[in-house]
Amino acid sequence: MLSKVEIATLIYSTVKDVSPNGAPSGPMYAALMGAGVDLETYNEVVLKLISSGYLRQSNHQLFITGKTHQLFM
């Protein structure tokens, strides 16, 4: 099972790689579901990334904000 830090890193890295068009949240969750991540954990991590200022969400698309941190480099 992936830790929440590993999940956050994967989500942030994926969104960063596809930005500025944003990454669709649904397919990203589906990919992580295959690694044993449940919906509650996925939503918790995404909301934490948004509330911490690393991501923003619009119409189920996730975008990076430009904020970086050692964890995500």
C-alpha positions in Angstrom: 0.0 0.0 0.0 1.2 3.5 -0.8 1.7 6.0 1.9 -0.2 9.3 1.7 3.1 11.1 1.0 3.8 8.8 -1.9 0.2 9.3 -3.2 0.6 13.1 -2.9 3.9 13.0 -4.7 2.4 10.9 -7.5 -0.6 13.1 -7.9 1.5 16.3 -7.9 4.0 14.9 -10.4 1.3 13.8 -12.7 -0.5 17.1 -12.7 2.8 18.9 -13.1 3.7 16.8 -16.2 0.4 17.6 -18.0 -0.1 21.2 -16.9 -1.2 23.8 -18.1 -4.1 21.8 -19.5 -4.7 20.1 -16.1 -5.0 16.5 -15.2 -8.4 14.9 -15.1 -9.0 13.7 -11.5 -11.2 10.6 -12.4 -8.6 8.8 -14.6 -5.9 9.6 -12.1 -7.9 8.1 -9.3 -8.6 5.0 -11.4 -4.9 4.5 -12.0 -4.2 4.8 -8.2 -7.1 2.5 -7.4 -5.1 -0.2 -9.2 -2.3 0.4 -6.7 -4.7 -0.1 -3.7 -5.7 3.5 -3.1 -9.3 3.9 -2.0 -11.5 6.9 -3.0 -11.6 8.3 0.6 -7.8 8.4 0.7 -7.5 9.8 -2.8 -9.9 12.6 -2.0 -8.2 13.3 1.4 -4.8 13.7 -0.3 -6.2 15.8 -3.2 -8.0 18.1 -0.7 -4.8 18.4 1.4 -2.8 19.4 -1.8 -5.5 22.0 -2.7 -5.8 23.4 0.9 -2.0 23.6 1.1 -1.8 25.6 -2.1 0.0 23.0 -4.3 -3.0 22.3 -6.6 -6.2 24.0 -7.6 -9.3 22.2 -9.0 -11.7 23.3 -11.7 -14.4 21.0 -13.2 -12.7 17.9 -12.0 -9.4 19.0 -13.6 -6.4 19.5 -11.3 -3.8 22.2 -12.0 -0.5 23.0 -10.3 -0.3 26.4 -8.6 3.4 27.0 -8.9 4.0 26.4 -5.2 6.9 24.0 -4.7 8.3 22.3 -1.7 11.3 20.0 -1.1 8.9 17.1 -0.8 7.7 17.6 -4.4 11.0 18.3 -6.1 
